[in-house]
Amino acid sequence: MKKGKTKKDWCGCFKKSKTKCSQNCGGVYFLGFIGAVIYYLQISTSFWNGVLGILKAIVWPAMLVYKLLVG
């Protein structure tokens, strides 16, 4: 690697700036949140299932990690 260049992490952020990375990764999380809301609202059959779907969309990364770790 040439001098003066920095590597990018998984979300495409430069490792030097933690603030910039958290802002970019927040955008990735937001897109995932919107996709999860759309998915959960499409499969809901009642109003309360839709409300529960929105709550699930907020915590979907935690549910994903749990299912990956537990199996």
KATA-V802364 format. One record per helix or strand of 3 or more residues. SS is the DSSP state (alpha for helix, beta for strand). FROM is the first residue (numbers start at 0). LEN is the number of residues. If there is no record, write none. Layout:
# KATA-V802364
SS & FROM & LEN
SS & FROM & LEN
This chain:
# KATA-V802364
alpha & 17 & 26
alpha & 46 & 12
alpha & 59 & 11
